[in-house]
Amino acid sequence: MAKRKTVVELSREIIAELNKKIYKPIYVLTGDESYYIDLISDYIAENILSESEKSFNQTILYGKDIDIKTIIETSRRFPMMANQQVVIIKEAQQIKKLEDLEIYLKAPQKSTILVICNKLGPGVKLGGKVKKMFSLAAKVGIVFESKRLYDNQIAAWIANYLKPSGVTISPQSAELLKDYLGNDLSKVVNELDKLIITLPNGAKQITTEHIEQNIGISKDFNRFELNNAIGKRDIVNANRIVNFFAKSPKANPLVLTISSIYGFFNKVFTYHFLPDKAERTVATKLGVHPFFVSDYTRAARIYSPRKCVQIFSLLREYDMRSKGVNNESVEHGELLKELVFKIMH
């Protein structure tokens, strides 16, 4: 069975074809990861037409301001003094009855490159009628689904993003960025570009110190280091970090800290039941860099499967308490102190 291509591979293929001047009459860019939707649509907007051609032949419309009739009428126009016209529809998810575009897809204008940017919110699924229309679009053009990456894919994605610039990043630094920026690639790219620009002359690696200086994420007081301290049962350092979080609750939301601790112990729990505990196998199964395998090996010696189950129960309890259930007055900082104490004792 052929391996399914990743979002990164598919986006590169589309841009490579565009670079070779191989154009389709329609590009549907849809999904809950806006980064690749913007990447492809921006490439089309910037590279298909010359600057002189764009004034008459490139149209950018927004879903909230138009209807399907407007899209069809605009797309059926012929280009002026150019081989193609480009029509880009941004925020297409705001168009009522998007499925009615099916009328145009049955006979698309060959000299038009129509780009539909359909950005979905997390967990939002396409309706049946829109899905049917996208299936028709795939027959005459390209339908690209931009799925948000899982958290355990972000660190590797960061390292790959930096490669073309000749910059590397330490595993700790990639985890630190992932932990604080999440899986919104647009946000991640914005910060990475900032870090590349601010690297000292001659420097080719992004470090935790560089991140702390230029983004403001503390290299010592962060969720990654808290998990590390808990995993070692380093009570002194864990308490230092928890106290730091308690002083800045807005910068360190309890819900995100609980989620981070859960992710750590979910991997510890999984580790216990791996029949093959070779470093590379463990790294693959847990979705982590091999550099971090020793952290989970050590934590598994300290926290048994039964203790992990107890910790999961604690995390659920304190997540509910952080949302006001059975908790009327205890502040989030105090809840975190209680939680971490119970986990390590």
Order of alpha helices (4+ residues) and beta strands (2+ residues): alpha-beta-alpha-alpha-beta-alpha-beta-alpha-beta-alpha-beta-alpha-beta-alpha-alpha-beta-alpha-alpha-alpha-alpha-alpha-alpha-alpha-alpha
